[in-house]
């Protein structure tokens, strides 16, 4: 009977370790960046966006997402909301606040996103690219962004 419990415990430990290897996200310090993704762009789109299911600040001190960089765009901007009549949705913000103990969503159709300005190549479903995020206190962290079509097919093409 004791051997059975040891096997069950070993399996649980192995599954916990595998979750980190197969999960689509990363941790940096007290931050957990969950599921970075982008939406395929319309043909000829000049701009795009990267999103994250969320960024969770597990710490007891505030943090801020200040910006980023990627090889697939000339520059990266933090954006909030949606501004009518603008070629880019929302307005540029200097930073995205990450309060202690809180989770902030950066999803398509949500309050915040990371704008990819002047794309060097189109965002095509199935592609992946690196995005380096710069935080005020936690430094820089590179995440792998997966280009995927959202479940809600009405939002399948992100037109910037």
Secondary structure per residue as TSV (DSSP state, phi and psi in degrees):
chain	resnum	aa	ss	phi	psi
A	1	X	-	360.0	-39.0
A	2	X	H	-63.7	-37.5
A	3	X	H	-62.1	-36.0
A	4	X	H	-64.0	-44.0
A	5	X	H	-64.9	-38.1
A	6	X	H	-63.7	-40.2
A	7	X	H	-65.3	-41.5
A	8	X	H	-63.1	-44.8
A	9	X	H	-61.6	-44.4
A	10	X	H	-61.8	-40.7
A	11	X	H	-63.5	-43.3
A	12	X	H	-61.4	-43.7
A	13	X	H	-62.4	-44.6
A	14	X	H	-61.2	-41.7
A	15	X	H	-65.1	-39.9
A	16	X	H	-62.9	-41.7
A	17	X	H	-67.2	-37.8
A	18	X	H	-68.1	-32.3
A	19	X	H	-57.0	-42.0
A	20	X	H	-65.7	-34.9
A	21	X	H	-74.0	-32.6
A	22	X	H	-103.9	-11.9
A	23	X	S	-67.5	151.7
A	24	X	S	-101.9	80.0
A	25	X	E	172.0	173.9
A	26	X	E	-142.7	163.5
A	27	X	E	-117.6	141.8
A	28	X	E	-139.2	112.5
A	29	X	T	58.7	-125.6
A	30	X	T	-89.9	7.0
A	31	X	E	-101.6	138.8
A	32	X	E	-119.3	115.8
A	33	X	E	-100.2	112.3
A	34	X	E	-105.4	125.5
A	35	X	E	52.3	70.7
A	36	X	E	-68.8	133.1
A	37	X	E	-152.0	163.9
A	38	X	E	-134.7	161.1
A	39	X	-	-106.8	138.1
A	40	X	-	-53.1	140.6
A	41	X	B	-91.2	161.8
A	42	X	-	-69.0	154.7
A	43	X	T	-55.7	128.9
A	44	X	T	79.6	7.8
A	45	X	-	-61.6	134.1
A	46	X	S	-89.0	-30.5
A	47	X	-	-122.3	159.4
A	48	X	E	-143.8	-169.1
A	49	X	E	-150.8	150.0
A	50	X	E	-115.1	147.6
A	51	X	E	-131.9	167.4
A	52	X	E	-139.8	140.2
A	53	X	E	-52.4	-43.6
A	54	X	E	-170.5	162.7
A	55	X	E	-123.7	122.3
A	56	X	E	-108.4	129.5
A	57	X	E	-99.1	101.6
A	58	X	-	-80.7	-7.7
A	59	X	S	-81.7	-177.9
A	60	X	S	-105.8	4.9
A	61	X	S	-122.8	147.6
A	62	X	-	-64.3	151.6
A	63	X	E	-134.1	161.8
A	64	X	E	-139.5	137.1
A	65	X	E	-87.8	115.5
A	66	X	E	-96.0	-22.7
A	67	X	E	161.7	-159.8
A	68	X	E	-177.0	-172.9
A	69	X	E	-155.8	156.5
A	70	X	-	-156.2	150.0
A	71	X	T	-72.3	-16.5
A	72	X	T	-90.4	-2.6
A	73	X	E	-140.2	153.8
A	74	X	E	-65.8	-37.0
A	75	X	E	-156.0	169.6
A	76	X	E	-125.3	139.2
A	77	X	E	-129.3	148.1
A	78	X	E	-88.3	132.1
A	79	X	E	-131.9	149.0
A	80	X	E	-128.1	137.6
A	81	X	S	65.9	-168.2
A	82	X	-	-131.8	123.2
A	83	X	-	-101.7	128.8
A	84	X	T	-73.4	144.1
A	85	X	T	79.7	1.8
A	86	X	-	-94.6	144.2
A	87	X	S	-67.4	-21.3
A	88	X	S	-117.5	135.2
A	89	X	S	-69.3	142.2
A	90	X	S	79.8	-176.4
A	91	X	E	-119.5	147.6
A	92	X	E	-68.1	139.0
A	93	X	E	-123.3	151.4
A	94	X	S	-68.8	-29.7
A	95	X	-	-161.5	160.9
A	96	X	E	-110.5	119.2
A	97	X	E	-72.1	135.8
A	98	X	E	-124.2	85.7
A	99	X	-	-64.2	150.8
A	100	X	T	-60.8	137.9
A	101	X	T	72.5	11.3
A	102	X	-	-117.6	159.3
A	103	X	E	-118.0	127.4
A	104	X	E	-112.8	125.9
A	105	X	E	-86.2	139.7
A	106	X	E	-127.3	59.5
A	107	X	-	-99.7	156.2
A	108	X	T	-60.7	138.8
A	109	X	T	79.9	1.0
A	110	X	S	-96.8	-167.2
A	111	X	S	-73.9	-36.6
A	112	X	E	-126.6	154.2
A	113	X	E	-157.8	171.0
A	114	X	E	-107.6	112.3
A	115	X	E	-83.0	136.8
A	116	X	E	-105.4	107.0
A	117	X	E	-94.4	129.1
A	118	X	E	56.6	73.6
A	119	X	E	-59.9	142.4
A	120	X	S	-91.2	-15.4
A	121	X	S	-154.9	156.3
A	122	X	-	-69.4	154.7
A	123	X	-	-87.0	111.5
A	124	X	-	-115.9	133.9
A	125	X	T	-51.6	133.9
A	126	X	T	97.6	-19.5
A	127	X	-	-74.3	162.0
A	128	X	E	-136.7	148.1
A	129	X	E	-148.8	157.2
A	130	X	E	-86.5	140.5
A	131	X	E	-132.7	121.4
A	132	X	E	-95.3	124.1
A	133	X	E	-103.1	136.0
A	134	X	E	-110.1	121.1
A	135	X	E	-108.8	150.4
A	136	X	T	-61.1	-46.7
A	137	X	T	-109.3	-26.0
A	138	X	T	-92.9	0.5
A	139	X	E	77.8	-153.0
A	140	X	E	-103.4	147.9
A	141	X	E	-142.2	127.1
A	142	X	E	-93.7	130.9
A	143	X	E	-119.0	155.3
A	144	X	E	-94.6	118.8
A	145	X	E	-97.5	127.1
A	146	X	E	-99.7	128.6
A	147	X	E	-85.7	119.5
A	148	X	-	-144.7	150.4
A	149	X	-	-81.8	127.1
A	150	X	-	-65.8	158.2
A	151	X	S	-59.6	-35.9
A	152	X	S	-81.2	97.9
A	153	X	G	-62.5	-18.4
A	154	X	G	-65.8	-23.3
A	155	X	G	-105.6	20.6
A	156	X	S	-67.2	-30.1
A	157	X	S	-115.7	121.8
A	158	X	B	-93.5	113.7
A	159	X	-	-103.9	111.1
A	160	X	-	-106.0	360.0
